[in-house]
Amino acid sequence: MKVIVFTIPVGVGNSFHLQEDRLPYFYPHLHRHNEIQITWVINGEGTLIIGNTMTPFTSGDLFVIGANQPHWFKNDPNYFIPTSPRKIHSVNIFFNPTGFISHLLSLPEMLGIKKFVSQTELGLQASKRDSEKLAEHFLKIRNSSAGFRLAYFIELLQVMANLKKWKYLSAESFEHAITDSEGLRMNDIYRYTMDHFTEMITLEQIASVAHLTPQSFCRYFKKHTTKTYINFLNEVRINEACKRFIEMNFDNIGNIAYQCGFNNVVSFNRVFKSIMGKTPKEFIKIYHKESSL
């Protein structure tokens, strides 16, 4: 999928690129690049759109984004307030699986890492406990140089390959070939939806954002995301609800339903269970039980 194409500035003679960002917010567009991206979010909250799905992210999370996988770390709205003191802080590692690293992956000792690299095309998220463990390896890489940095990078990949509890993020590899202009159109659709999901979005409204008739828009969106727009909109709304449940930022479930764009609690509970596989009450109970372990 050609969205906004990035060229990661991997230095000549380097097998990978490490980049530490301290910014007001993450890059605010859907984009992709040839490199696999490993991101440790030291500080920041929002929604990660990746491939044809999305998931909340918060401080301490660690993600692996596949090569050429469209993605967007969409910060929460309060990061974009001009007077906001909020900042993001992340450490990112980029490496091209077909570049210098491919020679290492051909070695028999690298078989486990090679299998892990092949699994990254769907996007991965580490558990909270594993994220803390991997963060230590990020620091070793960041604080080292030359040969030691490469050695610690390989060590990081081996540790990641040995983990058993990765969460797969995207439902498919999402390799739909569309033009750059279509990619920008998808970016506009995503952005409008993320900015207005608390409101009633009619099919006519979102179709006009894409400069299509409602009927053409339905076909277009289904072709490029494998889901209907209403399903995507519901996922955005439920994703926001999950973020608030995780942060314990709510008075009661009914208020969350209305704040996230639903007309009634019954509809919210039904959609929530269809997407998350559990009721809101079950989600809250299970999440906070696991996070306390």
For each residue, the residues with C-beta under 8 A, 3 or more apart:
1: 32 68 70 174 175 176 177 178 183 224
2: 5 32 177 178 179 180 182 183
3: 29 30 31 32 70 180 183 184 186 187
4: 29 30 31 32 183 184 187
5: 2 31 32 33 180
6: 31 32 33
7: 33
8: 17 33 34 35 94
9: 17
10: 14 16 17 35 94 95 96 99
11: 14 17
12:
13:
14: 10 11 17 100
15: 95 99 100 101 104 150 153
16: 10 93 94 95 101 150 153
17: 8 9 10 11 14 35 93 94 95
18: 91 92 93 141 142 149
19: 91 92 93 94
20: 89 90 91 92 142
21: 26 88 89 90 91 92
22: 87 88 89
23: 26 87 88
24: 79 80 84 86 87 88
25: 28 44 75 79 80 88
26: 21 23 44 46 72 73 74 75 88 90
27: 31 72 73
28: 25 72 74 75
29: 3 4 72 187
30: 3 4 49 70 71 72 183 186 187 190
31: 3 4 5 6 27 70 71 72
32: 1 2 3 4 5 6 68 69 70 71
33: 5 6 7 8 37 67 68 94
34: 8 67 68 96 98
35: 8 10 17 67 94 95 96
36: 64 65 66 67 94 95 96 97 117 120
37: 33 63 64 65 71 92 93 94
38: 62 63 64 65 92 93 94 156 160
39: 62 63 64 65 73 90 91 92
40: 61 62 90 91 92 131 134 135 138
41: 44 57 58 59 60 61 62 63 73 88 89 90
42: 59 60 89 90 91
43: 59 87 88 89 90
44: 25 26 41 57 58 59 73 75 79 88 89 90
45: 56 57 58 59 75 76 243
46: 26 56 57 73 74 75 76 79
47: 54 55 56 57 74 194 236 239 240 243
48: 54 55 56 57 63 71 72 73 74 169
49: 30 53 54 70 71 72 74 190
50: 53 54 55 63 65 69 70 71 72 123 169 170
51: 69 70 71 122 123 169 170 171 172 173 174
52: 170 171 172 174 225 226 227
53: 49 50 169 170 171 235
54: 47 48 49 50 235 236 239
55: 47 48 50 125 169 239
56: 45 46 47 48 239 242 243 246
57: 41 44 45 46 47 48 61 63 73
58: 41 44 45 61 243 246 247
59: 41 42 43 44 45
60: 41 42 128 131 132 135
61: 40 41 57 58 125 126 128 131
62: 38 39 40 41 125 126 130 131 134 135
63: 37 38 39 41 48 50 57 123 124 125 126 169
64: 36 37 38 39 120 123 124 125 126 160 166
65: 36 37 38 39 50 69 71 120 123
66: 36 69 120 121 122 123 173
67: 33 34 35 36 96 97 120 121
68: 1 32 33 34 175
69: 32 50 51 65 66 121 123 170 173 174
70: 1 3 30 31 32 49 50 51 174 183 186
71: 30 31 32 37 48 49 50 51 65 123
72: 26 27 28 29 30 31 48 49 50 187 190
73: 26 27 39 41 44 46 48 57
74: 26 28 46 47 48 49 194
75: 25 26 28 44 45 46 79 80 88
76: 45 46 79 243
77: 80 81
78: 81 84 86
79: 24 25 44 46 75 76 84 86 88
80: 24 25 75 77 84
81: 77 78 84
82:
83:
84: 24 78 79 80 81
85:
86: 24 78 79
87: 22 23 24 43
88: 21 22 23 24 25 26 41 43 44 75 79
89: 20 21 22 41 42 43 44
90: 20 21 26 39 40 41 42 43 44
91: 18 19 20 21 39 40 42 138 142
92: 18 19 20 21 37 38 39 40
93: 16 17 18 19 37 38 138 141 153 156
94: 8 10 16 17 19 33 35 36 37 38
95: 10 15 16 17 35 36 99 101 153
96: 10 34 35 36 67 99 100 101
97: 36 67 101 102 105 117
98: 34 102
99: 10 15 95 96 102
100: 14 15 96 103 104
101: 15 16 95 96 97 104 105
102: 97 98 99 105 106
103: 100 106
104: 15 100 101 107 110 154
105: 97 101 102 110 113 114 117
106: 102 103 110
107: 104 110
108: 111
109:
110: 104 105 106 107 113 114
111: 108 114 115
112: 115 116 158 161 162
113: 105 110 116 117 154 157 158 161
114: 105 110 111 117 118
115: 111 112 118 119 161
116: 112 113 119 120 157 160 161
117: 36 97 105 113 114 120 157
118: 114 115 121
119: 115 116 122 124 166
120: 36 64 65 66 67 116 117 123 124
121: 66 67 69 118 173
122: 51 66 119 168 169 170 171 172 173
123: 50 51 63 64 65 66 69 71 120 168 169 170
124: 63 64 119 120 166 167 168 169
125: 55 61 62 63 64 166 167 169
126: 61 62 63 64 130 131 134 160 163 165 166 167
127: 130 131 165 167
128: 60 61 131 132 291
129: 132 133
130: 62 126 127 133 134 163 165
131: 40 60 61 62 126 127 128 134 135
132: 60 128 129 135 136
133: 129 130 136 137 159
134: 40 62 126 130 131 137 138 156 159 160
135: 40 60 62 131 132 138 139
136: 132 133 139 140
137: 133 134 140 141 152 155 156 159
138: 40 91 93 134 135 141 142 156
139: 135 136 142 143
140: 136 137 143 144 152 155
141: 18 93 137 138 144 149 152 153 156
142: 18 20 91 138 139
143: 139 140
144: 140 141 148 149 152
145: 148 149
146: 149 150
147: 150 151
148: 144 145 151 152
149: 18 141 144 145 146 152 153
150: 15 16 146 147 153 154
151: 147 148 154 155
152: 137 140 141 144 148 149 155 156
153: 15 16 93 95 141 149 150 156 157
154: 104 113 150 151 157 158
155: 137 140 151 152 158 159
156: 38 93 134 137 138 141 152 153 159 160
157: 113 116 117 153 154 160 161
158: 112 113 154 155 161 162
159: 133 134 137 155 156 162 163
160: 38 64 116 126 134 156 157 163
161: 112 113 115 116 157 158
162: 112 158 159
163: 126 130 159 160 166
164:
165: 126 127 130
166: 64 119 124 125 126 163
167: 124 125 126 127
168: 122 123 124
169: 48 50 51 53 55 63 122 123 124 125
170: 50 51 52 53 69 122 123 173 174
171: 51 52 53 122 226
172: 51 52 122 226
173: 51 66 69 121 122 170
174: 1 51 52 69 70 170
175: 1 68
176: 1 223 224
177: 1 2
178: 1 2 182 183 186 224
179: 2 182 183
180: 2 3 5 183 184
181: 184 185
182: 2 178 179 185 186 224
183: 1 2 3 4 30 70 178 179 180 186 187
184: 3 4 180 181 187 188
185: 181 182 188 189 210 211
186: 3 30 70 178 182 183 189 190 224
187: 3 4 29 30 72 183 184 190 191
188: 184 185 191 192 209 210
189: 185 186 192 193 206 209 210 221
190: 30 49 72 186 187 193 194
191: 187 188 194 195
192: 188 189 195 196 201 206 209
193: 189 190 196 197 201 206 232 233 236
194: 47 74 190 191 197 236
195: 191 192
196: 192 193 199 201
197: 193 194 201 233 236 237 240 260 261
198: 237 259 260 261
199: 196 261
200: 261
201: 192 193 196 197 205 206 233
202: 205 206
203: 206 207 214 217 218 229
204: 207 208 214
205: 201 202 208 209
206: 189 192 193 201 202 203 209 210 217 229
207: 203 204 210 212 213 214 216 217
208: 204 205 211
209: 188 189 192 205 206
210: 185 188 189 206 207 217 220 221
211: 185 208
212: 207 216 217 220
213: 207 216 217
214: 203 204 207 217 218
215: 218 219
216: 207 212 213 219 220
217: 203 206 207 210 212 213 214 220 221 229
218: 203 214 215 221 222 228 229
219: 215 216 222 223
220: 210 212 216 217 223 224
221: 189 210 217 218 224 225 227 228 229 232
222: 218 219 225 226 227 228
223: 176 219 220
224: 1 176 178 182 186 220 221
225: 52 221 222 232
226: 52 171 172 222
227: 52 221 222 231 232
228: 218 221 222 231 232
229: 203 206 217 218 221 232 233
230: 233 234
231: 227 228 234 235
232: 193 221 225 227 228 229 235 236
233: 193 197 201 229 230 236 237 261
234: 230 231 237 238 271 275
235: 53 54 231 232 238 239 275
236: 47 54 193 194 197 232 233 239 240
237: 197 198 233 234 240 241 260 261 262 271
238: 234 235 241 242 260 271 272 275 276
239: 47 54 55 56 235 236 242 243
240: 47 197 236 237 243 244 260
241: 237 238 244 245 256 257 260 268 272 280
242: 56 238 239 245 246 276 283
243: 45 47 56 58 76 239 240 246 247 249
244: 240 241 247 249 250 256 259 260
245: 241 242 248 250 256 280 283 284 287
246: 56 58 242 243 287
247: 58 243 244
248: 245 288
249: 243 244
250: 244 245 253 255 256
251: 255
252: 255 256
253: 250 256 257 265 268 269 280 281
254: 257 258 265
255: 250 251 252 258 259
256: 241 244 245 250 252 253 259 260 268 280
257: 241 253 254 260 262 264 265 267 268 269
258: 254 255 262 263
259: 198 244 255 256
260: 197 198 237 238 240 241 244 256 257 268
261: 197 198 199 200 233 237
262: 237 257 258 265 267 268 271
263: 258 267
264: 257 267 268
265: 253 254 257 262 268 269
266: 269 270
267: 257 262 263 264 270 271
268: 241 253 256 257 260 262 264 265 271 272 280
269: 253 257 265 266 272 273 279 280
270: 266 267 273 274
271: 234 237 238 262 267 268 274 275
272: 238 241 268 269 275 276 279 280 283
273: 269 270 276 277 278 279
274: 270 271
275: 234 235 238 271 272
276: 238 242 272 273 283
277: 273
278: 273 282 283 286
279: 269 272 273 282 283
280: 241 245 253 256 268 269 272 283 284
281: 253 284 285
282: 278 279 285 286
283: 242 245 272 276 278 279 280 286 287
284: 245 280 281 287 288
285: 281 282 288 289
286: 278 282 283 289 290
287: 245 246 283 284 290 291
288: 248 284 285 291 292
289: 285 286 292 293
290: 286 287 293
291: 128 287 288
292: 288 289
293: 289 290
